[in-house]
Amino acid sequence: MAQPSNRELKLDPRVELHKSGEIPASADEVWALLTDWAGMMRWSLSARRGGALGTLVGCELIGEAGKVPRTRRMILSSGAAVEEELFYQNNETKRIIYRKTDTFGTRGYVASSYVDAVDSRTSRLHILSWFDAEEDSSAAAARYSAIYEGIFEGFRTYFTTVT
């Protein structure tokens, strides 16, 4: 028997998240890693350990590095490809805005990431996102919260192992 959709259950499919994590690196260093749009293989934990949706096996840049817009195509071990288009970048405020293709039960995903200096050797990376979920919004929020925690942990690991 088919599961009823959010529309049939009258669940609110909208999700808004704001998560942040402290990173042991300067704001400029974190910003450089964040805006290396196709450099995910260097810091992504799913490239090393696999994630809920598969292991990241490749990340390709579509467009020109440092130019807006540019897109990264993430290739997962399952064969799935997910694209994220960075369409706004402000190097002064250290903020980007990007959108993800509709995949894995998420539609209309738009996110903003920005970096704040805590001190000269520590920064805080923020991720804000808005999207509609095909599943219960609380389950989608929990799934993306875990993904964001993985991003923060990947950045922390990168900066504590880079010499």
C-alpha positions as a LaTeX table, in Angstrom:
\begin{tabular}{lrrr}
\hline
Residue & $x$ (\AA) & $y$ (\AA) & $z$ (\AA) \\
\hline
Met1 & 0.00 & 0.00 & 0.00 \\
Ala2 & 1.33 & 3.43 & $-0.95$ \\
Gln3 & 2.36 & 5.84 & 1.78 \\
Pro4 & 0.30 & 9.05 & 1.87 \\
Ser5 & 2.15 & 12.17 & 0.75 \\
Asn6 & 2.73 & 15.25 & 2.91 \\
Arg7 & $-0.08$ & 16.92 & 1.02 \\
Glu8 & $-2.48$ & 14.08 & 1.92 \\
Leu9 & $-1.32$ & 14.13 & 5.56 \\
Lys10 & $-1.41$ & 17.94 & 5.65 \\
Leu11 & 2.13 & 18.06 & 7.08 \\
Asp12 & 4.15 & 21.25 & 6.70 \\
Pro13 & 6.90 & 20.32 & 4.25 \\
Arg14 & 8.90 & 23.53 & 4.80 \\
Val15 & 12.20 & 23.35 & 6.61 \\
Glu16 & 14.40 & 26.20 & 7.81 \\
Leu17 & 17.69 & 25.44 & 9.54 \\
His18 & 20.55 & 27.48 & 10.98 \\
Lys19 & 23.49 & 25.48 & 12.28 \\
Ser20 & 27.02 & 26.58 & 13.07 \\
Gly21 & 30.25 & 25.04 & 14.22 \\
Glu22 & 33.54 & 26.35 & 15.54 \\
Ile23 & 36.52 & 25.60 & 13.29 \\
Pro24 & 40.17 & 25.69 & 14.48 \\
Ala25 & 41.39 & 27.99 & 11.69 \\
Ser26 & 41.27 & 31.66 & 10.80 \\
Ala27 & 38.22 & 33.05 & 9.04 \\
Asp28 & 40.32 & 33.59 & 5.89 \\
Glu29 & 41.48 & 29.95 & 5.88 \\
Val30 & 37.94 & 28.64 & 6.37 \\
Trp31 & 36.64 & 31.00 & 3.69 \\
Ala32 & 39.28 & 29.78 & 1.21 \\
Leu33 & 38.30 & 26.14 & 1.82 \\
Leu34 & 34.56 & 26.89 & 1.67 \\
Thr35 & 34.80 & 28.76 & $-1.64$ \\
Asp36 & 37.01 & 26.12 & $-3.29$ \\
Trp37 & 33.71 & 24.91 & $-4.70$ \\
Ala38 & 34.93 & 21.63 & $-6.16$ \\
Gly39 & 37.48 & 20.91 & $-3.41$ \\
Met40 & 35.16 & 18.75 & $-1.29$ \\
Met41 & 37.33 & 15.64 & $-1.63$ \\
Arg42 & 39.89 & 17.34 & 0.64 \\
Trp43 & 37.54 & 17.79 & 3.61 \\
Ser44 & 34.35 & 15.78 & 3.13 \\
Leu45 & 33.98 & 12.97 & 5.65 \\
Ser46 & 31.76 & 11.12 & 3.18 \\
Ala47 & 34.76 & 10.93 & 0.85 \\
Arg48 & 36.57 & 8.97 & 3.58 \\
Arg49 & 33.87 & 7.15 & 5.54 \\
Gly50 & 30.75 & 7.28 & 3.42 \\
Gly51 & 27.61 & 9.08 & 4.36 \\
Ala52 & 23.94 & 8.33 & 4.62 \\
Leu53 & 23.54 & 8.73 & 0.87 \\
Gly54 & 26.76 & 6.96 & $-0.17$ \\
Thr55 & 30.46 & 7.66 & $-0.38$ \\
Leu56 & 31.57 & 10.78 & $-2.24$ \\
Val57 & 33.78 & 9.47 & $-5.04$ \\
Gly58 & 34.18 & 12.64 & $-7.10$ \\
Cys59 & 33.49 & 16.34 & $-7.23$ \\
Glu60 & 33.70 & 18.23 & $-10.53$ \\
Leu61 & 33.69 & 21.98 & $-11.13$ \\
Ile62 & 31.35 & 23.28 & $-13.81$ \\
Gly63 & 32.33 & 26.83 & $-14.62$ \\
Glu64 & 35.42 & 28.75 & $-13.66$ \\
Ala65 & 37.03 & 28.63 & $-10.21$ \\
Gly66 & 36.33 & 31.81 & $-8.27$ \\
Lys67 & 33.71 & 33.03 & $-10.76$ \\
Val68 & 30.00 & 33.38 & $-10.07$ \\
Pro69 & 28.00 & 31.43 & $-10.96$ \\
Arg70 & 29.80 & 28.10 & $-10.71$ \\
Thr71 & 28.53 & 24.60 & $-9.99$ \\
Arg72 & 29.94 & 21.55 & $-8.29$ \\
Arg73 & 28.75 & 18.12 & $-9.34$ \\
Met74 & 29.13 & 15.63 & $-6.50$ \\
Ile75 & 29.30 & 11.99 & $-7.59$ \\
Leu76 & 28.30 & 9.36 & $-5.01$ \\
Ser77 & 29.25 & 5.68 & $-4.95$ \\
Ser78 & 25.59 & 4.86 & $-5.64$ \\
Gly79 & 25.99 & 6.55 & $-9.04$ \\
Ala80 & 23.82 & 9.50 & $-8.03$ \\
Ala81 & 24.98 & 12.97 & $-9.00$ \\
Val82 & 23.99 & 16.07 & $-7.04$ \\
Glu83 & 24.69 & 19.58 & $-8.26$ \\
Glu84 & 25.01 & 22.74 & $-6.19$ \\
Glu85 & 25.17 & 26.08 & $-7.98$ \\
Leu86 & 26.90 & 28.92 & $-6.15$ \\
Phe87 & 25.19 & 32.07 & $-7.44$ \\
Tyr88 & 26.30 & 34.70 & $-4.89$ \\
Gln89 & 29.68 & 35.23 & $-3.27$ \\
Asn90 & 30.79 & 38.22 & $-1.20$ \\
Asn91 & 34.43 & 37.99 & $-0.17$ \\
Glu92 & 34.16 & 40.98 & 2.18 \\
Thr93 & 31.28 & 39.58 & 4.26 \\
Lys94 & 32.45 & 35.99 & 3.66 \\
Arg95 & 28.98 & 34.85 & 2.54 \\
Ile96 & 27.88 & 32.56 & $-0.26$ \\
Ile97 & 24.39 & 31.59 & $-1.43$ \\
Tyr98 & 23.78 & 28.43 & $-3.42$ \\
Arg99 & 21.04 & 26.07 & $-4.55$ \\
Lys100 & 20.96 & 22.29 & $-4.86$ \\
Thr101 & 19.20 & 20.18 & $-7.45$ \\
Asp102 & 15.99 & 18.49 & $-6.32$ \\
Thr103 & 17.26 & 15.14 & $-5.04$ \\
Phe104 & 16.80 & 12.71 & $-2.18$ \\
Gly105 & 13.36 & 14.02 & $-1.21$ \\
Thr106 & 14.34 & 17.69 & $-1.11$ \\
Arg107 & 12.90 & 20.40 & $-3.34$ \\
Gly108 & 13.77 & 24.08 & $-3.70$ \\
Tyr109 & 16.91 & 23.81 & $-1.52$ \\
Val110 & 18.62 & 27.18 & $-1.09$ \\
Ala111 & 21.38 & 27.76 & 1.44 \\
Ser112 & 23.69 & 30.47 & 2.64 \\
Ser113 & 26.99 & 29.84 & 4.34 \\
Tyr114 & 29.12 & 32.46 & 6.02 \\
Val115 & 32.22 & 32.63 & 8.17 \\
Asp116 & 32.73 & 34.76 & 11.29 \\
Ala117 & 36.08 & 35.26 & 13.03 \\
Val118 & 36.10 & 34.22 & 16.69 \\
Asp119 & 39.76 & 35.20 & 17.08 \\
Ser120 & 42.87 & 35.05 & 14.87 \\
Arg121 & 43.01 & 31.23 & 14.97 \\
Thr122 & 39.36 & 30.25 & 15.33 \\
Ser123 & 36.23 & 30.90 & 13.31 \\
Arg124 & 32.59 & 29.91 & 13.20 \\
Leu125 & 31.08 & 28.46 & 10.02 \\
His126 & 27.32 & 28.98 & 9.63 \\
Ile127 & 24.92 & 27.15 & 7.31 \\
Leu128 & 21.37 & 28.43 & 6.84 \\
Ser129 & 19.02 & 26.52 & 4.56 \\
Trp130 & 15.45 & 26.58 & 3.34 \\
Phe131 & 13.76 & 23.78 & 1.43 \\
Asp132 & 10.61 & 21.72 & 1.05 \\
Ala133 & 10.75 & 18.09 & 2.09 \\
Glu134 & 8.80 & 15.18 & 0.68 \\
Glu135 & 9.00 & 13.54 & 4.12 \\
Asp136 & 8.01 & 14.84 & 7.54 \\
Ser137 & 9.80 & 18.17 & 8.03 \\
Ser138 & 11.23 & 17.14 & 11.42 \\
Ala139 & 12.83 & 14.04 & 9.86 \\
Ala140 & 14.26 & 16.14 & 7.01 \\
Ala141 & 15.57 & 18.72 & 9.49 \\
Ala142 & 17.28 & 15.98 & 11.50 \\
Arg143 & 18.85 & 14.49 & 8.35 \\
Tyr144 & 20.23 & 17.86 & 7.20 \\
Ser145 & 21.39 & 18.76 & 10.71 \\
Ala146 & 23.47 & 15.56 & 10.66 \\
Ile147 & 24.86 & 16.47 & 7.23 \\
Tyr148 & 25.85 & 19.93 & 8.48 \\
Glu149 & 27.52 & 18.45 & 11.57 \\
Gly150 & 29.48 & 16.23 & 9.17 \\
Ile151 & 30.57 & 19.32 & 7.23 \\
Phe152 & 31.76 & 21.04 & 10.41 \\
Glu153 & 33.59 & 17.88 & 11.49 \\
Gly154 & 35.17 & 17.57 & 8.04 \\
Phe155 & 36.45 & 21.15 & 8.24 \\
Arg156 & 37.77 & 20.55 & 11.78 \\
Thr157 & 39.54 & 17.37 & 10.69 \\
Tyr158 & 41.01 & 19.08 & 7.65 \\
Phe159 & 42.45 & 21.96 & 9.66 \\
Thr160 & 43.81 & 19.77 & 12.46 \\
Thr161 & 45.61 & 17.45 & 10.02 \\
Val162 & 46.92 & 20.06 & 7.54 \\
Thr163 & 50.48 & 21.12 & 8.26 \\
\hline
\end{tabular}
